[in-house]
Amino acid sequence: MSETMVYTCDICKKSKSKDDLARITVKADGIRMKNVGYSGIKIDICPECLKRKGFVVDFPENKEEQEQATLKNKATLEDKIYDFLVDMGVAFTE
Ligand SMILES: [Zn+2]
């Protein structure tokens, strides 16, 4: 019998399998943040939540469209990172 680890999406708190979750690591170098250790925080996030935040989850076949999707995801991450931190109960201190 194989052991199945259950992982939880940090945003919606639903149980997911490990392969479903994307991991975002936020480093706190040079920034003072509440409740964040020196190694930063790790956010496990499921595809549904990624979609809800505006990420492209289903990558297109076409190479050019893939590049577009990658650029869009990068911009979305920069745009939404504060949202994630608020969802995690971690926010920047003044
Ligand atoms: Zn989720």
PDB file of the backbone (N, CA, C, O) and the ligand in Angstrom, with CONECT records:
HET     ZN  A 101       1
ATOM      1  N   MET A   1       0.842  -1.194   0.000  1.00  0.00           N
ATOM      2  CA  MET A   1       0.000   0.000   0.000  1.00  0.00           C
ATOM      3  C   MET A   1       0.878   1.247   0.000  1.00  0.00           C
ATOM      4  O   MET A   1       1.720   1.423   0.881  1.00  0.00           O
ATOM      5  N   SER A   2       0.683   2.081  -0.963  1.00  0.00           N
ATOM      6  CA  SER A   2       1.500   3.294  -1.003  1.00  0.00           C
ATOM      7  C   SER A   2       0.880   4.376  -0.136  1.00  0.00           C
ATOM      8  O   SER A   2      -0.339   4.514  -0.039  1.00  0.00           O
ATOM      9  N   GLU A   3       1.735   5.108   0.466  1.00  0.00           N
ATOM     10  CA  GLU A   3       1.288   6.163   1.364  1.00  0.00           C
ATOM     11  C   GLU A   3       0.999   7.426   0.551  1.00  0.00           C
ATOM     12  O   GLU A   3       1.832   7.859  -0.245  1.00  0.00           O
ATOM     13  N   THR A   4      -0.130   7.989   0.745  1.00  0.00           N
ATOM     14  CA  THR A   4      -0.446   9.215   0.021  1.00  0.00           C
ATOM     15  C   THR A   4      -0.394  10.397   0.980  1.00  0.00           C
ATOM     16  O   THR A   4      -1.150  10.480   1.948  1.00  0.00           O
ATOM     17  N   MET A   5       0.497  11.279   0.685  1.00  0.00           N
ATOM     18  CA  MET A   5       0.586  12.490   1.493  1.00  0.00           C
ATOM     19  C   MET A   5      -0.517  13.441   1.055  1.00  0.00           C
ATOM     20  O   MET A   5      -0.780  13.605  -0.137  1.00  0.00           O
ATOM     21  N   VAL A   6      -1.137  14.045   2.009  1.00  0.00           N
ATOM     22  CA  VAL A   6      -2.163  15.018   1.668  1.00  0.00           C
ATOM     23  C   VAL A   6      -1.589  16.413   1.843  1.00  0.00           C
ATOM     24  O   VAL A   6      -1.034  16.757   2.887  1.00  0.00           O
ATOM     25  N   TYR A   7      -1.736  17.182   0.817  1.00  0.00           N
ATOM     26  CA  TYR A   7      -1.267  18.557   0.856  1.00  0.00           C
ATOM     27  C   TYR A   7      -2.463  19.492   0.831  1.00  0.00           C
ATOM     28  O   TYR A   7      -3.522  19.160   0.297  1.00  0.00           O
ATOM     29  N   THR A   8      -2.282  20.627   1.399  1.00  0.00           N
ATOM     30  CA  THR A   8      -3.377  21.574   1.474  1.00  0.00           C
ATOM     31  C   THR A   8      -3.006  22.837   0.723  1.00  0.00           C
ATOM     32  O   THR A   8      -1.905  23.367   0.873  1.00  0.00           O
ATOM     33  N   CYS A   9      -3.935  23.309  -0.081  1.00  0.00           N
ATOM     34  CA  CYS A   9      -3.736  24.592  -0.742  1.00  0.00           C
ATOM     35  C   CYS A   9      -3.799  25.680   0.331  1.00  0.00           C
ATOM     36  O   CYS A   9      -4.756  25.745   1.103  1.00  0.00           O
ATOM     37  N   ASP A  10      -2.784  26.523   0.373  1.00  0.00           N
ATOM     38  CA  ASP A  10      -2.731  27.552   1.416  1.00  0.00           C
ATOM     39  C   ASP A  10      -3.777  28.636   1.230  1.00  0.00           C
ATOM     40  O   ASP A  10      -4.070  29.384   2.163  1.00  0.00           O
ATOM     41  N   ILE A  11      -4.332  28.726   0.051  1.00  0.00           N
ATOM     42  CA  ILE A  11      -5.280  29.799  -0.211  1.00  0.00           C
ATOM     43  C   ILE A  11      -6.717  29.352   0.078  1.00  0.00           C
ATOM     44  O   ILE A  11      -7.435  30.023   0.820  1.00  0.00           O
ATOM     45  N   CYS A  12      -7.142  28.222  -0.506  1.00  0.00           N
ATOM     46  CA  CYS A  12      -8.534  27.790  -0.295  1.00  0.00           C
ATOM     47  C   CYS A  12      -8.655  26.706   0.778  1.00  0.00           C
ATOM     48  O   CYS A  12      -9.764  26.327   1.156  1.00  0.00           O
ATOM     49  N   LYS A  13      -7.501  26.201   1.275  1.00  0.00           N
ATOM     50  CA  LYS A  13      -7.456  25.206   2.352  1.00  0.00           C
ATOM     51  C   LYS A  13      -8.032  23.862   1.951  1.00  0.00           C
ATOM     52  O   LYS A  13      -8.343  23.042   2.815  1.00  0.00           O
ATOM     53  N   LYS A  14      -8.180  23.621   0.651  1.00  0.00           N
ATOM     54  CA  LYS A  14      -8.668  22.315   0.216  1.00  0.00           C
ATOM     55  C   LYS A  14      -7.502  21.347   0.087  1.00  0.00           C
ATOM     56  O   LYS A  14      -6.377  21.749  -0.212  1.00  0.00           O
ATOM     57  N   SER A  15      -7.780  20.074   0.314  1.00  0.00           N
ATOM     58  CA  SER A  15      -6.758  19.049   0.180  1.00  0.00           C
ATOM     59  C   SER A  15      -6.497  18.744  -1.284  1.00  0.00           C
ATOM     60  O   SER A  15      -7.422  18.606  -2.085  1.00  0.00           O
ATOM     61  N   LYS A  16      -5.237  18.643  -1.611  1.00  0.00           N
ATOM     62  CA  LYS A  16      -4.847  18.385  -2.992  1.00  0.00           C
ATOM     63  C   LYS A  16      -3.718  17.382  -2.984  1.00  0.00           C
ATOM     64  O   LYS A  16      -3.053  17.189  -1.966  1.00  0.00           O
ATOM     65  N   SER A  17      -3.501  16.743  -4.120  1.00  0.00           N
ATOM     66  CA  SER A  17      -2.305  15.912  -4.203  1.00  0.00           C
ATOM     67  C   SER A  17      -1.112  16.811  -4.514  1.00  0.00           C
ATOM     68  O   SER A  17      -1.257  17.905  -5.059  1.00  0.00           O
ATOM     69  N   LYS A  18       0.062  16.319  -4.153  1.00  0.00           N
ATOM     70  CA  LYS A  18       1.263  17.123  -4.267  1.00  0.00           C
ATOM     71  C   LYS A  18       1.463  17.663  -5.688  1.00  0.00           C
ATOM     72  O   LYS A  18       1.861  18.812  -5.882  1.00  0.00           O
ATOM     73  N   ASP A  19       1.178  16.805  -6.676  1.00  0.00           N
ATOM     74  CA  ASP A  19       1.428  17.191  -8.063  1.00  0.00           C
ATOM     75  C   ASP A  19       0.540  18.332  -8.538  1.00  0.00           C
ATOM     76  O   ASP A  19       0.870  19.031  -9.495  1.00  0.00           O
ATOM     77  N   ASP A  20      -0.592  18.513  -7.858  1.00  0.00           N
ATOM     78  CA  ASP A  20      -1.520  19.568  -8.259  1.00  0.00           C
ATOM     79  C   ASP A  20      -1.050  20.945  -7.838  1.00  0.00           C
ATOM     80  O   ASP A  20      -1.420  21.955  -8.437  1.00  0.00           O
ATOM     81  N   LEU A  21      -0.238  20.972  -6.808  1.00  0.00           N
ATOM     82  CA  LEU A  21       0.058  22.264  -6.215  1.00  0.00           C
ATOM     83  C   LEU A  21       1.291  22.915  -6.816  1.00  0.00           C
ATOM     84  O   LEU A  21       2.306  22.260  -7.055  1.00  0.00           O
ATOM     85  N   ALA A  22       1.189  24.186  -7.050  1.00  0.00           N
ATOM     86  CA  ALA A  22       2.352  24.972  -7.416  1.00  0.00           C
ATOM     87  C   ALA A  22       2.903  25.562  -6.131  1.00  0.00           C
ATOM     88  O   ALA A  22       2.165  25.776  -5.169  1.00  0.00           O
ATOM     89  N   ARG A  23       4.191  25.822  -6.118  1.00  0.00           N
ATOM     90  CA  ARG A  23       4.765  26.393  -4.903  1.00  0.00           C
ATOM     91  C   ARG A  23       5.417  27.732  -5.216  1.00  0.00           C
ATOM     92  O   ARG A  23       6.246  27.853  -6.118  1.00  0.00           O
ATOM     93  N   ILE A  24       5.021  28.714  -4.454  1.00  0.00           N
ATOM     94  CA  ILE A  24       5.599  30.042  -4.593  1.00  0.00           C
ATOM     95  C   ILE A  24       6.407  30.313  -3.330  1.00  0.00           C
ATOM     96  O   ILE A  24       5.890  30.178  -2.221  1.00  0.00           O
ATOM     97  N   THR A  25       7.632  30.683  -3.488  1.00  0.00           N
ATOM     98  CA  THR A  25       8.441  31.008  -2.322  1.00  0.00           C
ATOM     99  C   THR A  25       8.685  32.515  -2.292  1.00  0.00           C
ATOM    100  O   THR A  25       9.139  33.114  -3.267  1.00  0.00           O
ATOM    101  N   VAL A  26       8.373  33.093  -1.163  1.00  0.00           N
ATOM    102  CA  VAL A  26       8.584  34.523  -0.999  1.00  0.00           C
ATOM    103  C   VAL A  26       9.739  34.725  -0.045  1.00  0.00           C
ATOM    104  O   VAL A  26       9.686  34.305   1.111  1.00  0.00           O
ATOM    105  N   LYS A  27      10.763  35.357  -0.524  1.00  0.00           N
ATOM    106  CA  LYS A  27      11.916  35.624   0.323  1.00  0.00           C
ATOM    107  C   LYS A  27      11.763  36.995   0.968  1.00  0.00           C
ATOM    108  O   LYS A  27      11.256  37.940   0.362  1.00  0.00           O
ATOM    109  N   ALA A  28      12.204  37.071   2.184  1.00  0.00           N
ATOM    110  CA  ALA A  28      11.998  38.310   2.913  1.00  0.00           C
ATOM    111  C   ALA A  28      13.284  39.118   3.054  1.00  0.00           C
ATOM    112  O   ALA A  28      13.378  39.996   3.912  1.00  0.00           O
ATOM    113  N   ASP A  29      14.268  38.824   2.217  1.00  0.00           N
ATOM    114  CA  ASP A  29      15.532  39.545   2.304  1.00  0.00           C
ATOM    115  C   ASP A  29      15.332  41.051   2.229  1.00  0.00           C
ATOM    116  O   ASP A  29      14.779  41.564   1.256  1.00  0.00           O
ATOM    117  N   GLY A  30      15.771  41.737   3.231  1.00  0.00           N
ATOM    118  CA  GLY A  30      15.723  43.195   3.181  1.00  0.00           C
ATOM    119  C   GLY A  30      14.361  43.791   3.429  1.00  0.00           C
ATOM    120  O   GLY A  30      14.201  45.011   3.441  1.00  0.00           O
ATOM    121  N   ILE A  31      13.372  42.928   3.630  1.00  0.00           N
ATOM    122  CA  ILE A  31      12.034  43.455   3.895  1.00  0.00           C
ATOM    123  C   ILE A  31      11.587  42.916   5.243  1.00  0.00           C
ATOM    124  O   ILE A  31      11.701  41.721   5.512  1.00  0.00           O
ATOM    125  N   ARG A  32      11.096  43.768   6.056  1.00  0.00           N
ATOM    126  CA  ARG A  32      10.561  43.303   7.342  1.00  0.00           C
ATOM    127  C   ARG A  32       9.131  42.866   7.167  1.00  0.00           C
ATOM    128  O   ARG A  32       8.277  43.645   6.744  1.00  0.00           O
ATOM    129  N   MET A  33       8.872  41.615   7.493  1.00  0.00           N
ATOM    130  CA  MET A  33       7.509  41.117   7.365  1.00  0.00           C
ATOM    131  C   MET A  33       7.103  40.441   8.663  1.00  0.00           C
ATOM    132  O   MET A  33       7.927  39.904   9.404  1.00  0.00           O
ATOM    133  N   LYS A  34       5.815  40.487   8.905  1.00  0.00           N
ATOM    134  CA  LYS A  34       5.294  39.833  10.101  1.00  0.00           C
ATOM    135  C   LYS A  34       5.338  38.318   9.932  1.00  0.00           C
ATOM    136  O   LYS A  34       5.056  37.805   8.849  1.00  0.00           O
ATOM    137  N   ASN A  35       5.683  37.618  10.975  1.00  0.00           N
ATOM    138  CA  ASN A  35       5.582  36.151  11.023  1.00  0.00           C
ATOM    139  C   ASN A  35       6.343  35.426   9.931  1.00  0.00           C
ATOM    140  O   ASN A  35       5.989  34.303   9.573  1.00  0.00           O
ATOM    141  N   VAL A  36       7.363  36.039   9.406  1.00  0.00           N
ATOM    142  CA  VAL A  36       8.109  35.389   8.349  1.00  0.00           C
ATOM    143  C   VAL A  36       9.523  35.106   8.814  1.00  0.00           C
ATOM    144  O   VAL A  36      10.261  36.007   9.212  1.00  0.00           O
ATOM    145  N   GLY A  37       9.877  33.848   8.756  1.00  0.00           N
ATOM    146  CA  GLY A  37      11.219  33.453   9.151  1.00  0.00           C
ATOM    147  C   GLY A  37      12.243  33.873   8.126  1.00  0.00           C
ATOM    148  O   GLY A  37      11.908  34.404   7.067  1.00  0.00           O
ATOM    149  N   TYR A  38      13.497  33.628   8.456  1.00  0.00           N
ATOM    150  CA  TYR A  38      14.577  34.087   7.597  1.00  0.00           C
ATOM    151  C   TYR A  38      14.550  33.420   6.231  1.00  0.00           C
ATOM    152  O   TYR A  38      14.968  34.011   5.235  1.00  0.00           O
ATOM    153  N   SER A  39      14.061  32.193   6.189  1.00  0.00           N
ATOM    154  CA  SER A  39      14.050  31.469   4.919  1.00  0.00           C
ATOM    155  C   SER A  39      12.859  31.839   4.044  1.00  0.00           C
ATOM    156  O   SER A  39      12.690  31.280   2.960  1.00  0.00           O
ATOM    157  N   GLY A  40      12.051  32.754   4.493  1.00  0.00           N
ATOM    158  CA  GLY A  40      10.910  33.171   3.687  1.00  0.00           C
ATOM    159  C   GLY A  40       9.697  32.300   3.934  1.00  0.00           C
ATOM    160  O   GLY A  40       9.705  31.445   4.820  1.00  0.00           O
ATOM    161  N   ILE A  41       8.669  32.514   3.161  1.00  0.00           N
ATOM    162  CA  ILE A  41       7.484  31.689   3.324  1.00  0.00           C
ATOM    163  C   ILE A  41       7.201  30.943   2.030  1.00  0.00           C
ATOM    164  O   ILE A  41       7.505  31.409   0.932  1.00  0.00           O
ATOM    165  N   LYS A  42       6.616  29.788   2.197  1.00  0.00           N
ATOM    166  CA  LYS A  42       6.258  28.989   1.034  1.00  0.00           C
ATOM    167  C   LYS A  42       4.740  28.944   0.945  1.00  0.00           C
ATOM    168  O   LYS A  42       4.044  28.667   1.922  1.00  0.00           O
ATOM    169  N   ILE A  43       4.258  29.218  -0.233  1.00  0.00           N
ATOM    170  CA  ILE A  43       2.823  29.192  -0.456  1.00  0.00           C
ATOM    171  C   ILE A  43       2.524  28.055  -1.418  1.00  0.00           C
ATOM    172  O   ILE A  43       2.978  28.057  -2.562  1.00  0.00           O
ATOM    173  N   ASP A  44       1.755  27.084  -0.943  1.00  0.00           N
ATOM    174  CA  ASP A  44       1.293  26.022  -1.835  1.00  0.00           C
ATOM    175  C   ASP A  44      -0.057  26.444  -2.373  1.00  0.00           C
ATOM    176  O   ASP A  44      -0.959  26.800  -1.615  1.00  0.00           O
ATOM    177  N   ILE A  45      -0.185  26.402  -3.672  1.00  0.00           N
ATOM    178  CA  ILE A  45      -1.410  26.929  -4.269  1.00  0.00           C
ATOM    179  C   ILE A  45      -1.899  26.009  -5.377  1.00  0.00           C
ATOM    180  O   ILE A  45      -1.119  25.555  -6.215  1.00  0.00           O
ATOM    181  N   CYS A  46      -3.212  25.739  -5.371  1.00  0.00           N
ATOM    182  CA  CYS A  46      -3.782  24.795  -6.326  1.00  0.00           C
ATOM    183  C   CYS A  46      -4.151  25.521  -7.635  1.00  0.00           C
ATOM    184  O   CYS A  46      -4.265  26.746  -7.659  1.00  0.00           O
ATOM    185  N   PRO A  47      -4.334  24.755  -8.716  1.00  0.00           N
ATOM    186  CA  PRO A  47      -4.634  25.375 -10.009  1.00  0.00           C
ATOM    187  C   PRO A  47      -5.889  26.250  -9.998  1.00  0.00           C
ATOM    188  O   PRO A  47      -5.936  27.283 -10.667  1.00  0.00           O
ATOM    189  N   GLU A  48      -6.905  25.835  -9.238  1.00  0.00           N
ATOM    190  CA  GLU A  48      -8.135  26.637  -9.198  1.00  0.00           C
ATOM    191  C   GLU A  48      -7.858  28.028  -8.642  1.00  0.00           C
ATOM    192  O   GLU A  48      -8.351  29.030  -9.161  1.00  0.00           O
ATOM    193  N   CYS A  49      -7.069  28.071  -7.590  1.00  0.00           N
ATOM    194  CA  CYS A  49      -6.735  29.362  -6.998  1.00  0.00           C
ATOM    195  C   CYS A  49      -5.847  30.178  -7.943  1.00  0.00           C
ATOM    196  O   CYS A  49      -6.001  31.394  -8.057  1.00  0.00           O
ATOM    197  N   LEU A  50      -4.923  29.497  -8.612  1.00  0.00           N
ATOM    198  CA  LEU A  50      -4.077  30.202  -9.578  1.00  0.00           C
ATOM    199  C   LEU A  50      -4.936  30.836 -10.661  1.00  0.00           C
ATOM    200  O   LEU A  50      -4.729  31.987 -11.045  1.00  0.00           O
ATOM    201  N   LYS A  51      -5.908  30.061 -11.148  1.00  0.00           N
ATOM    202  CA  LYS A  51      -6.816  30.575 -12.181  1.00  0.00           C
ATOM    203  C   LYS A  51      -7.591  31.773 -11.672  1.00  0.00           C
ATOM    204  O   LYS A  51      -7.743  32.777 -12.368  1.00  0.00           O
ATOM    205  N   ARG A  52      -8.081  31.653 -10.437  1.00  0.00           N
ATOM    206  CA  ARG A  52      -8.877  32.723  -9.854  1.00  0.00           C
ATOM    207  C   ARG A  52      -8.067  34.002  -9.712  1.00  0.00           C
ATOM    208  O   ARG A  52      -8.607  35.105  -9.795  1.00  0.00           O
ATOM    209  N   LYS A  53      -6.767  33.844  -9.496  1.00  0.00           N
ATOM    210  CA  LYS A  53      -5.895  35.014  -9.364  1.00  0.00           C
ATOM    211  C   LYS A  53      -5.477  35.569 -10.723  1.00  0.00           C
ATOM    212  O   LYS A  53      -4.841  36.619 -10.802  1.00  0.00           O
ATOM    213  N   GLY A  54      -5.835  34.867 -11.779  1.00  0.00           N
ATOM    214  CA  GLY A  54      -5.528  35.370 -13.109  1.00  0.00           C
ATOM    215  C   GLY A  54      -4.331  34.723 -13.789  1.00  0.00           C
ATOM    216  O   GLY A  54      -3.849  35.213 -14.811  1.00  0.00           O
ATOM    217  N   PHE A  55      -3.848  33.612 -13.216  1.00  0.00           N
ATOM    218  CA  PHE A  55      -2.731  32.924 -13.844  1.00  0.00           C
ATOM    219  C   PHE A  55      -3.216  32.032 -14.980  1.00  0.00           C
ATOM    220  O   PHE A  55      -4.345  31.539 -14.973  1.00  0.00           O
ATOM    221  N   VAL A  56      -2.329  31.837 -15.958  1.00  0.00           N
ATOM    222  CA  VAL A  56      -2.595  30.858 -17.005  1.00  0.00           C
ATOM    223  C   VAL A  56      -2.144  29.502 -16.479  1.00  0.00           C
ATOM    224  O   VAL A  56      -0.961  29.304 -16.200  1.00  0.00           O
ATOM    225  N   VAL A  57      -3.078  28.573 -16.343  1.00  0.00           N
ATOM    226  CA  VAL A  57      -2.759  27.274 -15.779  1.00  0.00           C
ATOM    227  C   VAL A  57      -2.603  26.225 -16.876  1.00  0.00           C
ATOM    228  O   VAL A  57      -1.692  25.399 -16.838  1.00  0.00           O
ATOM    229  N   ASP A  58      -3.506  26.272 -17.850  1.00  0.00           N
ATOM    230  CA  ASP A  58      -3.430  25.328 -18.964  1.00  0.00           C
ATOM    231  C   ASP A  58      -2.589  25.946 -20.069  1.00  0.00           C
ATOM    232  O   ASP A  58      -3.037  26.830 -20.798  1.00  0.00           O
ATOM    233  N   PHE A  59      -1.363  25.459 -20.174  1.00  0.00           N
ATOM    234  CA  PHE A  59      -0.475  26.066 -21.150  1.00  0.00           C
ATOM    235  C   PHE A  59      -0.833  25.661 -22.568  1.00  0.00           C
ATOM    236  O   PHE A  59      -1.067  24.485 -22.847  1.00  0.00           O
ATOM    237  N   PRO A  60      -0.875  26.641 -23.464  1.00  0.00           N
ATOM    238  CA  PRO A  60      -1.195  26.348 -24.862  1.00  0.00           C
ATOM    239  C   PRO A  60      -0.081  25.550 -25.536  1.00  0.00           C
ATOM    240  O   PRO A  60       1.063  25.556 -25.081  1.00  0.00           O
ATOM    241  N   GLU A  61      -0.429  24.861 -26.632  1.00  0.00           N
ATOM    242  CA  GLU A  61       0.548  24.070 -27.384  1.00  0.00           C
ATOM    243  C   GLU A  61       1.533  24.973 -28.118  1.00  0.00           C
ATOM    244  O   GLU A  61       2.738  24.722 -28.159  1.00  0.00           O
ATOM    245  N   ASN A  62       0.984  26.008 -28.681  1.00  0.00           N
ATOM    246  CA  ASN A  62       1.748  26.941 -29.508  1.00  0.00           C
ATOM    247  C   ASN A  62       2.860  27.623 -28.722  1.00  0.00           C
ATOM    248  O   ASN A  62       2.631  28.134 -27.626  1.00  0.00           O
ATOM    249  N   LYS A  63       4.065  27.628 -29.286  1.00  0.00           N
ATOM    250  CA  LYS A  63       5.222  28.143 -28.559  1.00  0.00           C
ATOM    251  C   LYS A  63       5.113  29.646 -28.241  1.00  0.00           C
ATOM    252  O   LYS A  63       5.459  30.100 -27.151  1.00  0.00           O
ATOM    253  N   GLU A  64       4.624  30.384 -29.227  1.00  0.00           N
ATOM    254  CA  GLU A  64       4.469  31.824 -29.009  1.00  0.00           C
ATOM    255  C   GLU A  64       3.450  32.121 -27.914  1.00  0.00           C
ATOM    256  O   GLU A  64       3.641  33.000 -27.074  1.00  0.00           O
ATOM    257  N   GLU A  65       2.362  31.360 -27.956  1.00  0.00           N
ATOM    258  CA  GLU A  65       1.333  31.539 -26.925  1.00  0.00           C
ATOM    259  C   GLU A  65       1.862  31.137 -25.549  1.00  0.00           C
ATOM    260  O   GLU A  65       1.485  31.711 -24.527  1.00  0.00           O
ATOM    261  N   GLN A  66       2.744  30.134 -25.549  1.00  0.00           N
ATOM    262  CA  GLN A  66       3.361  29.727 -24.281  1.00  0.00           C
ATOM    263  C   GLN A  66       4.193  30.861 -23.696  1.00  0.00           C
ATOM    264  O   GLN A  66       4.165  31.122 -22.493  1.00  0.00           O
ATOM    265  N   GLU A  67       4.932  31.528 -24.578  1.00  0.00           N
ATOM    266  CA  GLU A  67       5.742  32.654 -24.119  1.00  0.00           C
ATOM    267  C   GLU A  67       4.861  33.770 -23.558  1.00  0.00           C
ATOM    268  O   GLU A  67       5.169  34.375 -22.531  1.00  0.00           O
ATOM    269  N   GLN A  68       3.767  34.020 -24.257  1.00  0.00           N
ATOM    270  CA  GLN A  68       2.808  35.018 -23.777  1.00  0.00           C
ATOM    271  C   GLN A  68       2.286  34.647 -22.393  1.00  0.00           C
ATOM    272  O   GLN A  68       2.193  35.482 -21.493  1.00  0.00           O
ATOM    273  N   ALA A  69       1.949  33.366 -22.255  1.00  0.00           N
ATOM    274  CA  ALA A  69       1.408  32.883 -20.986  1.00  0.00           C
ATOM    275  C   ALA A  69       2.437  33.035 -19.867  1.00  0.00           C
ATOM    276  O   ALA A  69       2.101  33.410 -18.743  1.00  0.00           O
ATOM    277  N   THR A  70       3.689  32.738 -20.193  1.00  0.00           N
ATOM    278  CA  THR A  70       4.756  32.871 -19.195  1.00  0.00           C
ATOM    279  C   THR A  70       4.910  34.321 -18.759  1.00  0.00           C
ATOM    280  O   THR A  70       5.039  34.617 -17.571  1.00  0.00           O
ATOM    281  N   LEU A  71       4.893  35.210 -19.728  1.00  0.00           N
ATOM    282  CA  LEU A  71       5.003  36.640 -19.405  1.00  0.00           C
ATOM    283  C   LEU A  71       3.819  37.112 -18.574  1.00  0.00           C
ATOM    284  O   LEU A  71       3.969  37.883 -17.626  1.00  0.00           O
ATOM    285  N   LYS A  72       2.644  36.633 -18.951  1.00  0.00           N
ATOM    286  CA  LYS A  72       1.435  37.021 -18.225  1.00  0.00           C
ATOM    287  C   LYS A  72       1.513  36.525 -16.779  1.00  0.00           C
ATOM    288  O   LYS A  72       1.170  37.251 -15.847  1.00  0.00           O
ATOM    289  N   ASN A  73       1.966  35.284 -16.605  1.00  0.00           N
ATOM    290  CA  ASN A  73       2.070  34.731 -15.253  1.00  0.00           C
ATOM    291  C   ASN A  73       3.071  35.496 -14.407  1.00  0.00           C
ATOM    292  O   ASN A  73       2.852  35.710 -13.215  1.00  0.00           O
ATOM    293  N   LYS A  74       4.161  35.903 -15.021  1.00  0.00           N
ATOM    294  CA  LYS A  74       5.168  36.654 -14.290  1.00  0.00           C
ATOM    295  C   LYS A  74       4.581  37.995 -13.809  1.00  0.00           C
ATOM    296  O   LYS A  74       4.763  38.398 -12.660  1.00  0.00           O
ATOM    297  N   ALA A  75       3.876  38.664 -14.725  1.00  0.00           N
ATOM    298  CA  ALA A  75       3.254  39.939 -14.376  1.00  0.00           C
ATOM    299  C   ALA A  75       2.183  39.739 -13.304  1.00  0.00           C
ATOM    300  O   ALA A  75       2.064  40.533 -12.371  1.00  0.00           O
ATOM    301  N   THR A  76       1.410  38.666 -13.455  1.00  0.00           N
ATOM    302  CA  THR A  76       0.346  38.393 -12.489  1.00  0.00           C
ATOM    303  C   THR A  76       0.930  38.113 -11.112  1.00  0.00           C
ATOM    304  O   THR A  76       0.397  38.561 -10.097  1.00  0.00           O
ATOM    305  N   LEU A  77       2.036  37.364 -11.087  1.00  0.00           N
ATOM    306  CA  LEU A  77       2.668  37.065  -9.804  1.00  0.00           C
ATOM    307  C   LEU A  77       3.109  38.344  -9.104  1.00  0.00           C
ATOM    308  O   LEU A  77       2.874  38.525  -7.910  1.00  0.00           O
ATOM    309  N   GLU A  78       3.748  39.222  -9.860  1.00  0.00           N
ATOM    310  CA  GLU A  78       4.203  40.480  -9.269  1.00  0.00           C
ATOM    311  C   GLU A  78       3.015  41.315  -8.785  1.00  0.00           C
ATOM    312  O   GLU A  78       3.083  42.013  -7.773  1.00  0.00           O
ATOM    313  N   ASP A  79       1.940  41.215  -9.541  1.00  0.00           N
ATOM    314  CA  ASP A  79       0.739  41.967  -9.228  1.00  0.00           C
ATOM    315  C   ASP A  79      -0.001  41.411  -8.008  1.00  0.00           C
ATOM    316  O   ASP A  79      -0.569  42.159  -7.212  1.00  0.00           O
ATOM    317  N   LYS A  80       0.020  40.081  -7.881  1.00  0.00           N
ATOM    318  CA  LYS A  80      -0.840  39.426  -6.892  1.00  0.00           C
ATOM    319  C   LYS A  80      -0.117  38.982  -5.632  1.00  0.00           C
ATOM    320  O   LYS A  80      -0.735  38.445  -4.712  1.00  0.00           O
ATOM    321  N   ILE A  81       1.179  39.204  -5.590  1.00  0.00           N
ATOM    322  CA  ILE A  81       1.932  38.634  -4.475  1.00  0.00           C
ATOM    323  C   ILE A  81       1.428  39.167  -3.126  1.00  0.00           C
ATOM    324  O   ILE A  81       1.409  38.445  -2.129  1.00  0.00           O
ATOM    325  N   TYR A  82       1.029  40.415  -3.114  1.00  0.00           N
ATOM    326  CA  TYR A  82       0.521  40.968  -1.861  1.00  0.00           C
ATOM    327  C   TYR A  82      -0.785  40.282  -1.448  1.00  0.00           C
ATOM    328  O   TYR A  82      -1.010  40.011  -0.268  1.00  0.00           O
ATOM    329  N   ASP A  83      -1.641  40.005  -2.438  1.00  0.00           N
ATOM    330  CA  ASP A  83      -2.876  39.249  -2.198  1.00  0.00           C
ATOM    331  C   ASP A  83      -2.588  37.922  -1.512  1.00  0.00           C
ATOM    332  O   ASP A  83      -3.242  37.540  -0.542  1.00  0.00           O
ATOM    333  N   PHE A  84      -1.573  37.225  -2.055  1.00  0.00           N
ATOM    334  CA  PHE A  84      -1.212  35.933  -1.479  1.00  0.00           C
ATOM    335  C   PHE A  84      -0.829  36.091  -0.018  1.00  0.00           C
ATOM    336  O   PHE A  84      -1.256  35.322   0.844  1.00  0.00           O
ATOM    337  N   LEU A  85      -0.022  37.097   0.238  1.00  0.00           N
ATOM    338  CA  LEU A  85       0.455  37.302   1.603  1.00  0.00           C
ATOM    339  C   LEU A  85      -0.699  37.634   2.543  1.00  0.00           C
ATOM    340  O   LEU A  85      -0.721  37.187   3.690  1.00  0.00           O
ATOM    341  N   VAL A  86      -1.637  38.402   2.064  1.00  0.00           N
ATOM    342  CA  VAL A  86      -2.813  38.723   2.874  1.00  0.00           C
ATOM    343  C   VAL A  86      -3.627  37.446   3.105  1.00  0.00           C
ATOM    344  O   VAL A  86      -4.081  37.190   4.220  1.00  0.00           O
ATOM    345  N   ASP A  87      -3.809  36.650   2.053  1.00  0.00           N
ATOM    346  CA  ASP A  87      -4.526  35.373   2.184  1.00  0.00           C
ATOM    347  C   ASP A  87      -3.841  34.451   3.183  1.00  0.00           C
ATOM    348  O   ASP A  87      -4.498  33.685   3.888  1.00  0.00           O
ATOM    349  N   MET A  88      -2.537  34.532   3.235  1.00  0.00           N
ATOM    350  CA  MET A  88      -1.757  33.693   4.145  1.00  0.00           C
ATOM    351  C   MET A  88      -1.766  34.233   5.567  1.00  0.00           C
ATOM    352  O   MET A  88      -1.293  33.569   6.490  1.00  0.00           O
ATOM    353  N   GLY A  89      -2.297  35.421   5.743  1.00  0.00           N
ATOM    354  CA  GLY A  89      -2.278  36.051   7.054  1.00  0.00           C
ATOM    355  C   GLY A  89      -0.934  36.701   7.337  1.00  0.00           C
ATOM    356  O   GLY A  89      -0.600  36.981   8.489  1.00  0.00           O
ATOM    357  N   VAL A  90      -0.174  36.937   6.294  1.00  0.00           N
ATOM    358  CA  VAL A  90       1.126  37.565   6.426  1.00  0.00           C
ATOM    359  C   VAL A  90       1.086  38.845   5.599  1.00  0.00           C
ATOM    360  O   VAL A  90       0.721  38.826   4.424  1.00  0.00           O
ATOM    361  N   ALA A  91       1.453  39.921   6.207  1.00  0.00           N
ATOM    362  CA  ALA A  91       1.463  41.149   5.424  1.00  0.00           C
ATOM    363  C   ALA A  91       2.697  41.963   5.794  1.00  0.00           C
ATOM    364  O   ALA A  91       3.314  41.744   6.836  1.00  0.00           O
ATOM    365  N   PHE A  92       3.029  42.869   4.955  1.00  0.00           N
ATOM    366  CA  PHE A  92       4.195  43.697   5.227  1.00  0.00           C
ATOM    367  C   PHE A  92       3.933  44.631   6.401  1.00  0.00           C
ATOM    368  O   PHE A  92       2.837  45.169   6.557  1.00  0.00           O
ATOM    369  N   THR A  93       4.949  44.810   7.209  1.00  0.00           N
ATOM    370  CA  THR A  93       4.814  45.807   8.263  1.00  0.00           C
ATOM    371  C   THR A  93       5.328  47.142   7.741  1.00  0.00           C
ATOM    372  O   THR A  93       6.173  47.197   6.847  1.00  0.00           O
ATOM    373  N   GLU A  94       4.818  48.174   8.300  1.00  0.00           N
ATOM    374  CA  GLU A  94       5.225  49.517   7.849  1.00  0.00           C
ATOM    375  C   GLU A  94       6.626  49.834   8.351  1.00  0.00           C
ATOM    376  O   GLU A  94       7.149  50.914   8.079  1.00  0.00           O
TER     377      GLU A  94
HETATM  378 ZN    ZN A 101      -6.708  26.491  -3.701  1.00  0.00          ZN2+
END
